[in-house]
Amino acid sequence: MGRIVVLGGCGDVGSHVVKELVASFSGSVVIADYRIGKARTMAAQLGGKAEAAFVDANDESSLVKVLQGADAAVGCIGPFYRYAVPVARAAVRAGVNYVDICDDYGPVEELLALDDAARAAGITLITGLGWTPGLTNLLAKKGASELDEVEEIRISWAGSAADSTGLAVIMHVFYAVTGEVPTYRDGAWVKVPAGSETETVEFPEPLGEVPVYHCGHPEPLTIPRYIKVRTVSLKGALVPNWNNRLAPILARLGLIGTPEKNLRTARFIHAIEGVFRFGGVPASGARVDVTGLKRGERCAVSFAAAETMGKITGIPAAIGARWLAEGRVPKGAYAPEGCLEPDPFLEELAWRGVRYQRLV
């Protein structure tokens, strides 16, 4: 019947992954978390359809122990700039297919560099199969397939403060919106200031128009590896807009900008995070605009989606884990656009409740 382990299964997104797998996977689901009491409570609430296990992401032997014998695992332990690579290496050591929802740009090259090790272990690693990255990558691949020549892929996201909780989420935001972040311009990877080049993007309701700006995400680093394109950009923002002013203020005060500072300040923000949900909406969104040539004429293809963060992130990861457990993905280490065909994945995603819109 199979067995899938969800690392960080008690977290904001991890719990959605667990619930989706309990509903859609015929095998056993393991809620692996260092908060073992919470994991046991969650397993009991799911009527015995999942089991709890302790794991310490700071201890590779603990990771390997909980992973061994599984058909697939999902990595939901953040912040990913700290844990993505060690957890993926533990999956290789355990010989277990692995997918994560890593949305930090820093670990991308190390994760993809595990390709030879993953092949030698006979497993598949997929990094960034959630909302952004994940859904965005597959929509970009779908849009690119409809053009003869791709010139630019513009990815935008809007995340509502009323739609997520957790310390790791806050740390990710601090990481993404400070310093210089990668983008891909005219065939080369370059750095741009986080928070720069603001533009207003229209998202599906209830988000509407949102001013977005450059921030650090994996898509500009991964998409050009698999799709021939001149420019790939990633811009995003929080909703409500006043939340976006917080990080620059904290940076100017010297309170964020290093992992240690980010952790210390995130702990404070986490203690009062309910304040930051004021004026938000319970939804997050993504938009992908692909431009290029088709039969010699300039053409654009655009897609968008909006859903609660738990669903739009957790369901893609759960589908990926099931596909890995079923042996439907080639061996090696990939970003989603490197190993998944968009149409069947998007069809299953819609069947599970996350649908995208074609705008152009």
N, C-alpha and C positions, 0 to 999 in steps of 0.2 A: 504493500500500500504506500510505502514511502514515509519519509520524515523530513520536515523542514524546521529549522531553528531560526527564531527571530531574535537577534542580538539587540538588546535595548527594547525588548517587547513591551515594557511598561510605559515607555515614553509617549509623548504626544502623537508622533507619527507611528512609532512602533506598535502601539496598541491598535491603531487602525489596520496595520498590516496583519496583525494576529487575527483580528475579527474577520477580515476579508478571507484569509486562508482557512479559518474555521468554516466559513460559509461556502467556500469554493474548492477546497482541496480534500480529497478523500482519505489522505493519510493522516499521520499525527503531526501536531504543531507544538513546538516547544517555546515557551516564553522564557527566554534567557535574560536575566537582569541581576545586577548586584543588589537590588531591592527585593530580596527573595520573598519577604512577607507580602509585599504588594503583588508580586508575580503569582503567589499561591492564591491570594484573594481573587485576582483576575481570572485565574484558571477555574476556580470554583464558580465564579459568576457565569462562566461560559459552559456550565453544565458538564464539566469533565471532558469537554472536547479538546482541551489543551492541557499541557502539563507544565509545571514550573521547574526551572533549574537556575542555580546560582552561576554567575560568571563575573569575573573581574577583568575588564578590558586592559588593565595595566599589567596583567600577568598572562604571558603568551601560553603557558601551560594550562591555565584555566580556560582560555579560549579554545585551545586544541581539544581539551577534554570534552567540552560541551558540544563541539562540532563533530567529533569523530562518529562515523557511522551514519551521518545525515546524508540525504540525497541533495539537499540544497540549504543555503542559509541566506538570511537577509541582514545586512548591516545597517542598524539605525542608531548607533552610538556616536554621539557628537560631543565636542566639536570635531568635525572631520579633519581639520588641519592637524589635529593631534592624533586621532585614532584611525583614520581611514587606512593608512599603509600598514600599521601593525596588525590590524584585524584581517586585512586581506592576506598578509603573509601567513597568519595563523591558518586561514582557510586553505592555502596552498600546502602548508605542512600537514594539515589534517586530510588533504585530498578530497575536499568538499566544494562543490559548485557554489559560487558566491555572487550575490548582487548587493550593491549598496545604494544609498540615496545621497551620496556625497555631493554637496553643493559648494564646496570650497575649491578654489582654483589651485592652491598650493600643492596638494598631493597628486595632481593629475598625471604628471610625467612619471613619477615613481610607480603609480598604479599600473599604467599602461606598459611600463618596463618589466612588469611581472609576466609578460606574455610567454616568454620561453619557459619560465618556471611553471606556469599554469599548464602549458601543453605537456611538459614532462610529467606533471602530476596527473594528467588526463582529465583536467577540469576546465571549467569556464569561469572567468571573472568578468562581471559587468559593473562598471562604476557609473553612478549618476543616473539611475533609472527611477526617477520620481516625477516631480512636476517640472521644475527647472533646476538642473537639467533633467532630461528624461522625455516627457511629453514634448517639450520644445524641440529636442533633437530629432525626434521622429517626424514631427510636423515639418521641420526644415528639410529632412530627407524626402518627404512626400512632395513638398513644393518643388524641390530641386529636380525631382524625377519628371515633372511636368514641363520643364523647360529644356531647350536644346543647349543653352549656355547660361550658367549662373554667374551673375555679377556680384550680388550682395545678398546677405541674409541678416536681417535685423530681428533680434529677439528682445522682447520686452516683458516684464512681469510687474505685477502689483500685489503686494502681500499685506493683508490687513492685520493690524495689531489685535483686532478682536477675534482673529481666526487661528491663533496659535498661542502656545504657552511653552515655558521651559527655559532652563538656563542655557542649553546648547544653542537654541534659536537666537537668543540675545548675543551670544558670543559670535555666532556666524555673522550676524548683521554688523557688529563692530569690525570684524575681519574684512567683510566685503566692501565697506564704505570708507575705509581709511587708506591713506597712502596712495601708491600707484598700482593700477590693476591692468591685467592683460587684455588686449583686443587684437583683432587681425585686420590689417589695412594694406590694400594694394599688394597682397601676396606675402606679407611679412607680419610676424608677431611683434607688437610694440606695446609700450606701457603708456597709460593715460592717467591723469589724476582722477581718483574716485570722486564722484559727485559732480563731474564736469559735463558740459554739452547737454544741458537739460532740454528736453522736448516733451510736448504733450501727446499722449497716445490714448486712443479710444479702446477701452476694454468692454466686454459684455457686461450687462447689468448684473449685479447692483453696483459695479465699480465705476462705470462711465469713464470720463476723461481723467487721466492721472499724469502729472508731470513726472517723467522718469529721467534718470541720469546714469552715467557709467558706474558700474560696480563690479566687483570681482566674482566671477562665476566660471565654471568649466567650459561652457559652450564655445567661446572663441578659441580655446585651446584644442578642442577635440574635433569639431566639425570640419575644419580645413584638412584634417588628416584623412578624411573619408570622402569628402565632397569637393570637387574642383570648383573653387570660388575665389573671388578677389578680396572680398571684405566680409567679415563676420563681426557684428557688434552685439553687446549685451547691456541693456539698460534696465533698471528697476527702481522701485520706490515703495515706501510704506504708505499705508492708508490708515488713519487720516494724515494729511500732508504735514501737520505740525510735528509728527514723529520724526520726520526727516531732518529737522533742524537740531535734534538732540545730539547725534553723533559728531557733527562738526564742532559743537560747543564743547563736548567732552574731549575731543581731540585737541582743541586750542588750550584747554585747561591741563593737558598732559595726563588725562585720566584713562585714555585708551591709546592703542597703537602698538602694543607688544602683547604677546600671549598672557603674560603675568598681569599686566594692567587690565586687559580685556576681561580676564577671569574675575579680578577683584571688583571691577565696576559692574560687571554683569551680575554678580551675586547681589549687589545692592539693588540694581534695577529689578532683578527677579523678585526680590522681596516686596516690591511695590508695583509690579507690572500691571496690575489691574487698572492703575491710573492711566496707562498709555492706551488702553482700549477705548477710552472715551472718544466718541465720534466715529468709530470704525464700523465696518460691516462684516458679517460672518461669511466672508468669501475671499478667495484669492484668484488671480487670473494670469493668463499668459497670452501673448500674441506673437506670431511669427510672420514676417513679411519677407518674401523671396522675390527678387527682381532679376531679370535677365532677358534673354532673347529666345523667341520661339518662331520658327520659320522666318527668321530675319527681322522680325519686328519686336520692339521692346514690350515686355510683358511682366505682369506682377501677379503673384499668388499669395493670398493672405489667409491665415487661420487664427482662431482665438478660442479660448475656453475659460470658464469661470466655475469654481466649485469650492467647497470647503477644503482647507489645506490638508486635512487628514485624508480625505478621499482622493484628491487630485495628486497627492504624493504617495499615499499608502497603497492604493489599488494598482498603479503601474508596477511598483516593487513586488507586490504579491503575485501578479501575473508573471513577472519575470522569474520569480522563484519557482512557480509551478512549471514554467517552460523548461527551466534548468533541470528540475527533478524528472521531467519527462524526456530529457535528452534532446530537446528541440533546437539547441543553440550550439554552434561550432566551438571547439576547444580553443582556449587562448584568453587573452585579456583585452577587453574592448570597452569603448563607450557605446551607448545604445545604438547609435546610427551606424556603427561598424559591424553589427552582428544580427540586428533585428530588421525584419521587413515591416514597414509602417502599416500597410493596410490590414493584415490579419491581427496585428497587435491593437490597432486603433478600433477595429471591429469588436474585439473582445473587451476592450476598455469601455466602449459604449454599452455593451451588453451588461457590464458590471456597474454601470451608472455614471461614467464620466464621458461626456460627449463634447466634441469640438464643433465649431462653426466655420464654414468657409465664408470669408468676407469678400474676396475678389477671386 
